[in-house]
Amino acid sequence: TGVNTLTGEGLAEALTGADVVVDVSNSPSFEDTAVLEFFETSTRNILRAEAAAGVGHHVALSVVGTERLGESGYMRAKTAQEKLIKSSPIPYTIVHATQFFEFAKRIAETRRTATWSGSPTCSSSRWRRTTWRLPCARSVREHRRTG
């Protein structure tokens, strides 16, 4: 596409005339340091380019429960991304979606064990698809109650 959010290359041209930016960027690496660097650098570059282009609204796709899954480097990086967006002067919407749970196994496999949203510690060798349905359902139910 000619746009590189890490270097900022092509962002100014891509955002010229845009009213809204929908940020669905994702890190090519799930390694803790690399994923944090990706989201912090990319988000800063996107927000800076949006401000320069006069973009009126930033929409970011995130993950339900990011703030409760701090044991995952990926989730800590998504939380950092959300904080940058919230501190920007650009009006924003952060969409917390559950379809990211399709990546949960990959995230869990980057560590020997992981604890997710109050679920038992799971190792990748004991992976069960149903293990993730309850934490996900709980997160959605809690979100509906708290708004």
C-alpha positions as CSV (number, residue, x, y, z in Angstrom):
1,T,0.0,0.0,0.0
2,G,3.0,2.3,0.3
3,V,2.2,3.0,4.0
4,N,4.6,2.0,6.8
5,T,3.2,2.9,10.2
6,L,6.5,2.1,11.9
7,T,8.6,4.6,9.8
8,G,5.7,6.9,9.0
9,E,6.4,6.5,5.3
10,G,3.3,7.3,3.2
11,L,1.0,8.2,6.2
12,A,0.7,11.9,5.3
13,E,-0.3,11.0,1.7
14,A,-2.7,8.3,2.8
15,L,-4.5,10.5,5.3
16,T,-4.9,13.6,3.1
17,G,-8.6,14.4,3.1
18,A,-9.6,11.7,5.5
19,D,-12.3,12.5,8.1
20,V,-11.9,9.2,10.0
21,V,-9.1,6.8,10.4
22,V,-9.9,3.1,11.3
23,D,-6.7,1.7,12.8
24,V,-6.6,-2.1,12.6
25,S,-2.8,-2.3,12.6
26,N,-1.2,-5.4,14.2
27,S,2.3,-6.3,15.1
28,P,4.1,-8.9,13.0
29,S,5.8,-10.2,16.2
30,F,4.2,-11.3,19.5
31,E,7.5,-11.0,21.4
32,D,7.0,-8.7,24.4
33,T,9.5,-6.0,23.5
34,A,8.8,-6.0,19.8
35,V,5.0,-5.9,20.1
36,L,5.2,-3.0,22.6
37,E,7.6,-1.1,20.3
38,F,5.3,-1.7,17.3
39,F,2.1,-0.4,18.9
40,E,3.8,2.6,20.6
41,T,5.7,3.6,17.5
42,S,2.9,3.0,15.0
43,T,0.2,4.6,17.1
44,R,2.4,7.7,17.7
45,N,3.1,8.0,14.0
46,I,-0.6,7.5,13.0
47,L,-1.8,10.1,15.6
48,R,0.8,12.6,14.5
49,A,-0.1,12.2,10.8
50,E,-3.8,12.4,11.7
51,A,-3.3,15.7,13.6
52,A,-1.3,17.1,10.6
53,A,-4.0,16.1,8.2
54,G,-6.9,17.4,10.3
55,V,-8.5,14.0,10.7
56,G,-11.6,14.3,12.9
57,H,-11.9,10.9,14.5
58,H,-9.6,7.9,15.3
59,V,-11.2,4.4,15.5
60,A,-9.0,1.7,16.9
61,L,-9.7,-2.0,17.0
62,S,-8.6,-3.6,20.3
63,V,-9.3,-6.6,22.5
64,V,-12.0,-7.2,25.1
65,G,-10.3,-7.4,28.5
66,T,-6.9,-5.9,27.6
67,E,-6.5,-4.3,31.0
68,R,-7.2,-7.6,32.8
69,L,-4.8,-9.7,30.8
70,G,-1.5,-8.0,31.8
71,E,0.5,-11.3,31.8
72,S,0.5,-11.2,28.1
73,G,3.0,-8.9,26.4
74,Y,0.6,-8.5,23.5
75,M,-2.2,-7.3,25.8
76,R,0.2,-4.9,27.6
77,A,1.1,-3.5,24.2
78,K,-2.6,-3.1,23.3
79,T,-3.2,-1.3,26.6
80,A,-0.3,1.1,25.8
81,Q,-1.8,1.7,22.4
82,E,-5.1,2.6,24.0
83,K,-3.4,5.0,26.5
84,L,-1.7,6.8,23.6
85,I,-5.0,7.2,21.8
86,K,-6.8,8.4,24.9
87,S,-4.1,11.0,25.6
88,S,-4.3,12.4,22.0
89,P,-6.4,15.5,21.3
90,I,-8.1,13.6,18.4
91,P,-11.6,12.3,19.3
92,Y,-11.6,8.6,19.3
93,T,-13.5,5.3,19.6
94,I,-11.9,2.2,20.8
95,V,-13.8,-0.9,19.7
96,H,-13.1,-3.9,22.0
97,A,-13.8,-7.0,20.0
98,T,-13.6,-10.7,21.0
99,Q,-12.5,-12.1,17.7
100,F,-8.9,-11.6,18.8
101,F,-9.4,-14.7,20.8
102,E,-8.5,-16.6,17.6
103,F,-5.0,-15.4,18.4
104,A,-5.1,-16.5,22.1
105,K,-3.4,-19.9,21.4
106,R,-0.6,-18.1,19.6
107,I,-0.2,-15.6,22.4
108,A,-0.2,-18.4,25.0
109,E,2.3,-20.5,23.1
110,T,4.8,-17.6,23.2
111,R,5.0,-18.3,26.9
112,R,5.3,-21.6,28.7
113,T,2.1,-21.0,30.7
114,A,-0.4,-18.2,30.8
115,T,-3.3,-17.2,33.0
116,W,-6.3,-15.6,31.3
117,S,-9.1,-13.6,32.9
118,G,-9.3,-15.8,36.0
119,S,-9.1,-19.1,34.2
120,P,-6.8,-21.8,35.4
121,T,-3.2,-21.7,34.2
122,C,-3.2,-23.4,30.8
123,S,-0.2,-24.8,29.0
124,S,-0.2,-25.0,25.2
125,S,-0.2,-28.8,25.4
126,R,-3.6,-28.8,27.3
127,W,-5.2,-26.2,25.0
128,R,-9.0,-26.5,24.8
129,R,-11.2,-24.2,22.6
130,T,-13.9,-24.2,25.3
131,T,-11.4,-22.9,27.9
132,W,-11.6,-19.5,26.2
133,R,-15.4,-19.3,25.8
134,L,-16.1,-18.6,29.5
135,P,-13.6,-15.8,30.0
136,C,-14.8,-14.2,26.8
137,A,-18.5,-14.5,27.8
138,R,-17.7,-13.1,31.3
139,S,-15.9,-10.1,29.7
140,V,-18.8,-9.3,27.4
141,R,-21.3,-9.7,30.3
142,E,-19.2,-7.4,32.6
143,H,-18.8,-4.8,29.8
144,R,-22.6,-4.7,29.3
145,R,-23.1,-4.1,33.0
146,T,-20.5,-1.3,33.3
147,G,-21.3,0.3,30.0
